[in-house]
Amino acid sequence: MKKPISIRIFFLILIIVGISALHYTTPLHLHYLHDIFQRLYYLPIILSAIWYGLRGGLACSLIVSLLYAPHILFQWGGHLTLEMEKYLEIVLYNVVGGITGLLSQRERERSVQLQKTADGLEQSYRKLQEQSEQLITVEKNLRNAERLSTLGEMAAVLAHEIRNPLGSIRGTAEILRDDFPPDSPKYEFIDIQIRETERLNRVVEDFLRMSKPQVMEKISCDIINELQTVISLVADDAAQRHITVKFNAPDTLPLFIGDGEKLRQAFLNIVINALQATPSGGRVTITVDASTSSLEVSFIDSGSGIAPEDALHIFEPFYTTKIEGTGLGLPITKKIIEGHGGTIQLDCLDGNGTAVNIILPLNHV
């Protein structure tokens, strides 16, 4: 700020000295030039008033008056009429400097006040926006809590009314299946019945997991080992679909404090979804990276991706894009990851697949 001020002062001094020099060096009989010079004094006075307010305007007009007065006394002496006119000009210098400086100063103060008001409004707007976002988050949490409450009641009914009959149906079907050879049509029908019974039982288990708090057994666990176990579990399914599962990880990773079984369940849900979304001949890539404070696990498939409107709701309970899906796999996964202090995010890769990124903090205990 000092540099512009010094340049302005130098500029004002240069103008005042230049005009005064013209006054003292121009012959007196050139009245019209002296009239022009005395009017030119208003330029530095007005500029000083605009730049420095009332004090600047008065100070500059006073300096101009002191420099102009000797010119009147010593060069125009004896011409009373001319002297009175020029003394009046000195009065006008001070009047113009004072009024212009006062107006400029008030305008500057008003600008400062308006800026403060604008800053206050902007701050209030930011607070309102934050409060609005908080209200939206609270409302969303309340809706989720209401859903989970409803889900808990449904889960209790399902556990009592459905799981026990399902167990009886499956046991009876397995006994009946033993009475037929594998190439018998009835064997195939009974096998379908058993598989569908198992699927219904998994649906009920998903309801139970979603409705109950996730109890985490926090011990040291090896993320690489858990992922390798998941890859082994889906190896047959991937081979039948002709999908390659690629695993990229460093040789060693810091041990993570968490529930390895729950994490394995979360990873398995994601990999199964990735396999189901990947066409034959495609690829599912699992990558693990480590930093000083966190582990990042990425699951990328080569499917057709997911629509943006679906991506917004994919972690909500009961929301699914699959015909036979329950809409509980990813919400359960999200609940497990957040229970470990981590975050999970789904990214669409513009029609070239979907990426699910998980970040787990290493310092989470």
C-alpha positions in Angstrom: 0.0 0.0 0.0 2.9 2.4 0.6 4.1 2.4 -3.0 0.9 3.7 -4.6 0.5 6.4 -1.9 4.1 7.7 -2.5 3.5 7.8 -6.2 0.3 9.8 -5.8 1.9 12.3 -3.5 4.8 12.7 -5.9 2.4 13.2 -8.8 0.5 15.9 -6.8 3.7 17.7 -5.9 4.9 17.6 -9.5 1.7 19.2 -10.8 1.6 21.9 -8.1 5.3 22.8 -8.6 4.9 22.8 -12.4 1.8 25.1 -12.3 3.6 27.5 -9.8 6.7 27.6 -12.0 4.5 28.5 -15.0 2.9 31.3 -13.0 6.3 32.8 -11.8 8.0 32.5 -15.2 5.2 33.7 -17.5 5.1 37.5 -18.3 2.3 39.3 -16.6 0.9 40.8 -19.7 -0.2 37.3 -20.8 -3.3 37.4 -18.7 -5.1 34.6 -20.4 -2.2 32.2 -19.6 -2.3 33.1 -15.9 -6.1 32.6 -15.9 -5.5 29.1 -17.3 -2.7 28.4 -14.8 -4.8 29.4 -11.8 -7.6 27.2 -12.9 -5.2 24.3 -13.3 -4.6 24.4 -9.5 -8.0 22.8 -9.1 -6.7 19.6 -10.7 -4.3 18.6 -7.8 -6.8 19.9 -5.2 -9.7 17.7 -6.5 -7.4 14.7 -7.0 -6.0 15.0 -3.4 -9.6 15.4 -2.1 -10.7 12.3 -3.9 -7.7 10.2 -2.9 -7.2 11.4 0.7 -10.6 12.8 1.7 -11.2 16.0 3.7 -7.7 16.3 5.2 -6.1 15.7 1.8 -8.3 18.2 0.0 -7.7 20.9 2.7 -4.0 20.2 2.9 -3.5 20.4 -0.8 -5.6 23.6 -1.1 -3.6 25.2 1.7 -0.3 24.3 -0.1 -1.6 25.8 -3.3 -2.7 28.9 -1.5 0.8 29.4 0.1 2.5 28.9 -3.3 0.1 31.2 -5.2 -0.1 34.0 -2.6 3.5 35.3 -3.2 2.8 35.5 -6.9 -0.2 37.8 -6.2 1.7 40.0 -3.7 5.0 40.5 -5.5 4.0 40.1 -9.2 0.5 41.6 -9.2 1.1 44.2 -6.5 -0.6 47.5 -7.2 -3.5 46.1 -9.1 -6.1 46.0 -6.4 -8.9 44.8 -8.6 -6.8 41.9 -9.8 -5.6 41.1 -6.3 -9.1 40.9 -4.9 -10.1 38.5 -7.7 -7.1 36.3 -7.1 -7.5 36.3 -3.3 -11.1 35.2 -4.0 -9.6 32.4 -6.1 -7.6 31.3 -3.1 -10.7 31.2 -1.0 -12.4 29.0 -3.7 -9.4 26.7 -3.7 -10.0 25.9 0.0 -13.8 25.7 -0.4 -13.5 23.3 -3.3 -10.8 21.2 -1.5 -12.9 21.1 1.7 -16.3 20.2 0.0 -14.8 17.7 -2.5 -12.7 16.1 0.3 -15.8 15.9 2.6 -17.9 14.3 -0.1 -15.2 11.9 -1.1 -14.6 10.9 2.5 -18.3 10.3 3.1 -18.5 8.3 -0.1 -15.6 6.2 1.0 -17.1 5.6 4.5 -20.3 4.7 2.8 -18.5 2.2 0.5 -16.8 0.7 3.5 -20.1 0.4 5.3 -21.7 -1.2 2.3 -18.8 -3.6 2.0 -19.2 -4.5 5.7 -23.0 -5.0 5.1 -22.2 -7.1 2.0 -19.7 -9.2 4.0 -22.3 -9.6 6.8 -24.9 -10.7 4.3 -22.5 -13.1 2.7 -21.6 -14.6 6.1 -25.3 -14.9 7.0 -25.9 -16.6 3.6 -23.1 -19.0 4.3 -24.5 -19.7 7.8 -28.0 -20.2 6.3 -26.6 -22.5 3.7 -24.7 -24.5 6.3 -27.9 -24.7 8.5 -29.9 -25.7 5.5 -27.4 -28.5 4.7 -27.5 -29.6 8.3 -31.3 -29.7 8.2 -31.2 -31.7 5.0 -28.7 -34.1 6.6 -30.8 -34.4 9.8 -34.0 -35.0 7.7 -32.1 -37.7 5.7 -30.9 -39.3 8.9 -34.4 -39.2 10.3 -35.8 -40.9 7.2 -33.1 -43.5 7.4 -33.8 -44.0 11.1 -37.5 -44.4 10.3 -36.7 -46.9 7.6 -34.4 -48.9 9.9 -37.0 -48.9 12.6 -39.5 -50.3 10.1 -36.9 -52.7 8.9 -36.2 -53.9 12.4 -39.9 -54.7 13.0 -40.1 -56.5 9.6 -36.9 -58.4 10.4 -38.3 -59.6 13.7 -41.4 -60.9 11.9 -39.4 -62.4 9.1 -37.0 -64.2 11.5 -39.9 -65.8 13.3 -42.4 -66.4 10.5 -40.1 -67.3 7.6 -36.7 -68.6 8.6 -38.1 -71.6 10.5 -40.4 -72.8 7.7 -37.6 -72.2 5.2 -35.3 -74.5 7.2 -38.0 -77.2 7.2 -38.6 -76.8 3.5 -34.9 -77.0 2.7 -34.3 -80.0 4.9 -37.3 -81.8 3.3 -36.1 -81.0 -0.2 -32.6 -82.3 0.5 -34.1 -85.6 1.7 -36.3 -85.8 -1.4 -33.4 -85.0 -3.7 -31.4 -88.0 -2.5 -34.2 -90.3 -3.9 -33.5 -89.2 -7.5 -30.4 -89.5 -9.7 -28.7 -86.3 -10.8 -30.0 -86.7 -14.4 -33.6 -86.9 -13.3 -35.9 -83.9 -14.1 -37.3 -84.1 -10.6 -33.7 -83.9 -9.2 -33.3 -80.7 -11.1 -36.6 -79.3 -9.9 -35.8 -80.1 -6.2 -32.3 -78.6 -6.7 -34.0 -75.3 -7.9 -36.2 -75.4 -4.9 -33.2 -75.7 -2.6 -31.4 -72.9 -4.3 -34.4 -70.6 -4.1 -34.9 -71.5 -0.4 -31.2 -70.5 0.2 -31.8 -67.2 -1.6 -34.8 -66.4 0.5 -32.8 -67.3 3.6 -30.1 -64.9 2.5 -32.7 -62.2 2.0 -33.9 -62.7 5.6 -30.3 -62.6 6.9 -29.7 -59.3 5.0 -32.8 -57.9 6.7 -31.5 -59.0 10.1 -28.0 -57.6 9.5 -29.4 -54.2 8.3 -31.7 -53.8 11.2 -29.2 -54.6 13.9 -26.2 -52.5 14.9 -23.0 -53.8 13.5 -20.9 -55.1 16.4 -17.3 -54.8 15.4 -14.6 -57.0 16.9 -11.6 -54.6 16.6 -8.4 -56.7 16.3 -5.4 -56.5 13.9 -6.4 -57.8 10.5 -4.6 -58.1 7.2 -6.5 -56.3 4.4 -4.6 -58.1 1.7 -5.4 -61.5 3.2 -9.1 -60.6 3.5 -9.2 -59.5 -0.2 -7.4 -62.7 -1.3 -10.0 -64.7 0.6 -12.8 -62.8 -1.2 -11.1 -63.5 -4.6 -10.9 -67.2 -3.8 -14.6 -67.2 -2.8 -15.7 -65.7 -6.2 -13.2 -67.6 -8.3 -15.6 -70.2 -9.6 -18.3 -67.6 -10.3 -15.9 -65.4 -12.2 -14.6 -68.4 -14.2 -18.2 -69.4 -15.2 -18.8 -65.8 -16.3 -15.4 -65.7 -18.2 -14.4 -62.7 -16.1 -10.8 -61.9 -15.1 -10.3 -60.8 -11.5 -7.0 -58.8 -11.2 -5.5 -57.9 -7.9 -3.0 -55.1 -7.4 -1.5 -54.6 -4.0 1.9 -53.9 -2.4 3.9 -56.7 -0.9 3.1 -55.5 2.6 0.6 -53.2 4.3 0.3 -51.8 7.8 -2.0 -53.9 10.0 -5.5 -52.4 10.3 -7.4 -52.4 13.5 -10.8 -53.7 12.7 -13.2 -56.6 12.2 -11.7 -58.7 9.4 -14.9 -60.8 9.1 -17.1 -57.8 8.6 -14.7 -56.2 6.1 -14.6 -59.5 4.2 -18.4 -59.4 4.0 -18.3 -55.8 2.7 -15.6 -56.6 0.1 -17.5 -59.7 -1.0 -20.7 -57.7 -1.5 -18.9 -55.2 -3.8 -17.1 -57.9 -5.8 -20.3 -59.8 -6.3 -22.0 -56.7 -7.6 -19.0 -56.0 -9.9 -19.1 -59.5 -11.3 -22.8 -59.2 -12.0 -22.3 -55.9 -13.7 -19.4 -57.1 -15.9 -20.2 -58.8 -19.3 -18.5 -62.0 -20.3 -14.8 -61.5 -21.2 -14.6 -58.4 -19.0 -12.4 -57.6 -16.0 -12.8 -56.7 -12.3 -9.7 -54.9 -10.9 -9.0 -54.7 -7.2 -6.3 -52.2 -6.1 -4.9 -51.5 -2.7 -2.8 -48.4 -1.9 -1.5 -47.2 1.4 -0.5 -43.8 2.8 0.8 -42.8 6.2 -2.7 -42.3 7.5 -5.1 -44.5 5.5 -5.7 -47.5 3.2 -7.5 -47.1 -0.1 -9.2 -50.1 -1.7 -10.7 -49.7 -5.2 -13.0 -52.0 -7.1 -13.3 -51.3 -10.8 -15.4 -53.3 -13.2 -15.6 -53.0 -17.0 -19.4 -53.1 -17.2 -21.7 -50.5 -18.7 -21.7 -48.3 -15.6 -24.6 -47.0 -13.6 -27.0 -44.2 -14.4 -26.3 -41.0 -12.4 -29.9 -41.0 -11.0 -29.3 -44.5 -9.7 -25.9 -43.6 -8.2 -27.5 -41.0 -6.0 -29.6 -43.7 -4.2 -27.4 -46.8 -4.5 -26.5 -46.8 -0.8 -30.1 -46.4 0.4 -31.9 -49.4 1.9 -34.2 -51.3 -0.5 -33.0 -49.4 -3.6 -31.8 -51.8 -6.3 -31.3 -51.8 -10.0 -31.5 -55.6 -10.2 -34.6 -57.6 -10.8 -33.9 -60.1 -8.0 -31.9 -57.7 -5.8 -33.0 -56.8 -2.3 -31.3 -53.4 -2.2 -29.5 -54.2 1.1 -26.0 -55.4 0.0 -24.5 -52.0 -0.5 -26.2 -50.3 2.5 -24.9 -53.1 4.7 -21.4 -52.6 3.1 -21.6 -48.8 3.8 -22.6 -49.4 7.3 -19.6 -51.7 7.9 -17.1 -49.3 6.3 -18.5 -46.3 8.3 -18.4 -48.5 11.4 -14.6 -48.7 10.9 -14.4 -44.9 10.5 -14.0 -45.1 6.7 -15.8 -43.8 3.7 -17.1 -45.4 0.6 -17.8 -43.7 -2.7 -19.2 -44.9 -6.1 -17.9 -43.3 -9.3 -19.3 -43.8 -12.8 -16.6 -44.1 -15.5 -18.6 -42.6 -18.4 -20.0 -45.9 -19.7 -16.7 -47.8 -19.1 -17.6 -49.3 -15.8 -18.0 -48.4 -12.2 -15.4 -47.7 -9.5 -16.1 -48.2 -5.8 -13.5 -46.5 -3.6 -13.1 -47.3 0.1 -10.8 -45.3 2.4 -10.0 -46.8 5.8 -8.1 -44.7 8.4 -5.1 -46.5 9.9 -5.4 -44.6 13.2 -8.9 -45.8 13.7 -9.2 -48.0 16.9 
